[in-house]
Amino acid sequence: MTAIVVRPVRFTDNIEPMQAFLELIGLRPRIESVGGGWVDLVADGGLVALHSAAASDSGGIQGQTRLSFEADDLDALARALTDAAIPDVTVYDEAYGRVLTFTDPLGDRIAVDERMTDLYGFRALPGAKPVGPKVVPVRFCDPAGPYGRLLQALGLRPVGETNEYYVNFAAADGEHGLVGLHHVFAGELPIAAGEGSVQLTFESAEPLAPIAARLERAGFAPQLHSEDFGSLLSVTDPDGQPVQVHEPSNKSE
């Protein structure tokens, strides 16, 4: 299976504040567009991309985080998805490189960008190694339903404890990020709605208290919670969206 990396995209017109926020959590910038409007940040597992909402031609709206991925061989991935009967698998060229899209079990189009090898129009950013967070975008759907089969067709595998309400799927055992599937409770979802929408969530090997302290010094109001499944930090990001940072799900293993 071709290597795949979890890389959710946040559509935002607050790129600089969002980048600073993600750096407080522990991510580090990797690549930005020369003309502005795009930057991606690397975590200890996975990536988060920031895309100008105003410049989006795919319907991305302010504050929405969309599930997406990055892969090193789209042709191999397209064959794997087609063999798994994933619908509408298409590979095409964009100005920034090749893209694979398919339709997920919720009827949304999901994109996988081929890993960038030509930085024309972009520049690599020097930065320190991330301090420990793994990216875990959370898709709200039936954890036992067909979405899990899609993620496995992409090369992700279920990890940690699973139950009827939540399950994690890891790319390269979490080294390339994870995707969480969360049961849909009654009421509105706690995210900006839109095609492929997810909640931006992280797992951090770093203790949560230092992350909370950094966020507080920067003017945010993080809250620490202790739940049956472990401890987590919740905070509202510069786009007004809820973000969670969890202790590792396999901490007790």
C-alpha positions in Angstrom: 0.0 0.0 0.0 1.3 3.5 -0.9 2.2 5.6 2.1 -0.6 7.9 3.1 -0.5 10.8 5.5 -3.6 12.3 7.3 -3.7 16.0 6.4 -7.0 17.8 7.3 -7.4 21.3 5.7 -8.7 24.2 7.7 -10.3 26.9 5.5 -9.6 30.2 7.2 -9.1 33.9 6.7 -7.0 34.0 9.9 -4.0 32.0 8.6 -1.4 33.8 10.7 -3.3 33.5 14.0 -4.2 29.9 13.2 -0.6 29.1 12.5 0.5 30.6 15.8 -2.3 28.7 17.6 -1.2 25.4 16.1 2.5 26.1 17.0 1.4 26.5 20.6 0.0 23.0 20.5 3.3 21.8 19.1 3.1 21.7 15.3 5.7 23.3 13.1 5.4 25.0 9.6 6.6 22.9 6.7 5.6 24.5 3.4 3.9 27.8 2.5 2.8 29.3 -0.8 4.9 32.3 -2.0 1.8 34.4 -2.6 0.2 33.6 0.7 -3.1 31.7 1.2 -1.6 28.3 2.1 0.7 26.8 4.8 0.9 23.3 6.1 2.3 22.4 9.5 3.8 19.1 10.5 3.0 17.2 13.7 4.7 14.2 15.2 2.1 12.3 13.2 0.3 13.8 10.3 -0.2 17.4 9.0 -2.6 20.3 9.2 -3.0 22.6 6.2 -4.3 26.1 6.4 -6.1 27.4 3.2 -7.5 30.8 2.6 -11.3 30.5 2.8 -11.7 33.6 0.5 -9.5 32.0 -2.2 -11.2 28.5 -2.0 -12.6 27.3 -5.3 -13.9 24.0 -3.8 -16.6 25.5 -1.5 -14.5 25.6 1.7 -16.1 28.0 4.2 -14.6 30.1 7.0 -13.8 27.9 10.0 -14.4 24.6 8.3 -11.9 21.7 8.6 -12.1 19.2 5.8 -10.8 15.7 5.9 -8.1 15.1 3.3 -4.8 13.2 2.9 -1.4 13.3 1.2 0.1 10.3 -0.6 3.3 9.4 -2.5 1.7 7.3 -5.3 -1.8 8.3 -6.4 -1.9 5.7 -9.1 -1.3 2.8 -6.7 -3.8 4.3 -4.3 -6.4 4.7 -7.0 -6.1 1.0 -7.9 -6.5 0.0 -4.2 -9.6 2.1 -3.8 -11.1 0.9 -7.1 -10.4 -2.7 -6.0 -12.2 -2.0 -2.7 -15.3 -0.7 -4.7 -14.9 2.9 -3.5 -17.0 5.0 -5.9 -16.0 7.9 -8.2 -12.2 7.4 -7.9 -10.6 10.1 -10.1 -7.0 11.3 -10.6 -6.4 14.7 -12.2 -3.9 17.5 -12.5 -4.0 20.8 -10.6 -1.7 23.7 -10.8 0.0 22.6 -7.6 0.2 18.9 -8.5 -1.9 15.7 -9.0 -5.0 15.0 -6.9 -7.1 11.9 -6.3 -10.7 12.3 -5.3 -13.4 9.8 -4.3 -16.9 9.8 -2.8 -17.0 8.7 0.9 -19.9 6.8 2.5 -21.5 10.1 3.6 -21.7 11.2 0.0 -18.9 13.8 0.3 -15.9 14.2 -2.1 -12.6 13.6 -0.3 -9.3 14.6 -1.8 -5.8 13.1 -1.6 -3.0 15.3 -2.9 0.2 13.7 -4.3 3.2 14.6 -2.2 4.8 17.7 -3.5 8.2 17.2 -5.1 8.4 20.5 -7.1 8.2 23.5 -4.8 7.6 26.0 -7.7 5.3 28.7 -6.2 6.0 27.3 -2.7 8.8 27.5 -0.2 10.0 25.1 2.4 10.2 26.5 6.0 12.9 25.6 8.4 11.7 24.6 11.8 12.3 22.5 14.9 11.0 19.0 15.2 7.4 18.9 16.5 7.2 18.2 20.2 4.7 15.3 20.2 1.2 15.9 18.9 -0.5 13.6 16.4 -3.3 14.9 14.2 -6.6 13.2 14.7 -9.4 14.8 12.6 -12.8 13.4 13.9 -15.5 12.5 11.4 -19.0 12.2 12.9 -20.6 9.0 11.6 -21.4 5.4 12.7 -18.0 4.1 14.0 -19.1 0.5 13.1 -20.4 1.6 9.6 -18.9 1.7 6.2 -16.5 4.6 6.9 -14.1 2.3 8.7 -14.0 0.1 5.6 -13.1 3.2 3.5 -10.3 4.1 5.9 -8.9 0.6 5.7 -9.0 0.8 1.9 -6.9 3.9 2.3 -4.4 2.0 4.4 -5.4 3.0 7.9 -5.9 0.4 10.6 -8.1 0.5 13.8 -6.0 1.0 16.9 -6.5 1.2 20.7 -9.8 0.5 22.5 -12.9 0.6 20.3 -16.5 0.9 21.4 -19.9 1.8 19.9 -19.2 5.5 20.2 -15.7 6.0 19.0 -12.8 4.3 17.1 -9.4 5.5 15.9 -7.8 4.5 12.6 -4.1 5.0 12.3 -1.9 5.7 9.3 1.5 3.9 9.7 0.6 3.0 13.3 0.0 6.7 14.0 3.3 8.0 12.6 1.3 9.5 9.8 -1.7 10.6 11.9 -5.0 9.2 12.8 -8.7 9.6 11.9 -11.4 9.3 14.6 -14.9 8.1 13.9 -17.4 9.5 16.5 -21.0 8.5 17.1 -23.5 11.3 16.1 -25.4 12.3 19.2 -28.7 14.3 19.0 -28.2 18.0 18.2 -25.9 20.0 16.0 -22.4 18.9 15.4 -19.7 21.0 17.2 -18.0 22.0 13.9 -18.5 24.3 10.9 -20.7 22.3 8.5 -19.6 21.5 5.0 -18.4 18.7 2.6 -16.0 16.4 4.4 -16.2 18.4 7.7 -14.3 17.1 10.7 -13.4 18.4 14.2 -9.7 19.3 14.6 -8.4 17.1 17.3 -4.9 16.0 18.5 -3.2 13.4 20.7 -0.1 14.7 22.5 2.7 12.8 24.1 3.5 16.0 25.8 1.6 16.5 29.1 -1.5 18.6 28.7 -0.7 21.1 31.4 2.3 22.8 29.6 0.2 23.1 26.5 -2.6 24.7 28.5 -0.1 27.1 30.0 1.2 28.2 26.6 -2.3 28.8 25.4 -3.2 30.8 28.5 -0.2 33.0 28.1 -1.2 33.7 24.5 -4.7 34.8 25.6 -6.7 31.6 25.1 -8.9 30.0 27.7 -8.1 26.3 27.6 -10.0 23.9 29.9 -8.6 20.6 31.3 -11.1 17.7 31.7 -10.9 14.3 33.1 -13.2 11.8 31.4 -13.7 8.0 31.7 -11.6 7.6 28.6 -8.8 9.8 29.8 -7.8 13.5 30.1 -8.3 16.1 27.5 -7.8 19.8 26.9 -10.5 21.8 25.1 -10.0 25.3 23.7 -11.6 27.6 21.1 -9.3 28.5 18.2 -8.9 31.8 16.4 -11.7 30.8 14.0 -14.1 30.2 16.9 -14.0 26.5 16.4 -13.6 23.9 19.2 -10.3 22.0 19.3 -9.4 19.2 21.6 -6.0 17.8 22.6 -6.2 14.3 24.2 -3.6 12.3 26.1 -2.6 9.3 24.0 -5.3 6.7 23.7 -2.8 3.9 24.3 -1.3 5.5 27.4 -2.2 2.6 29.6 -1.1 -0.1 27.1 
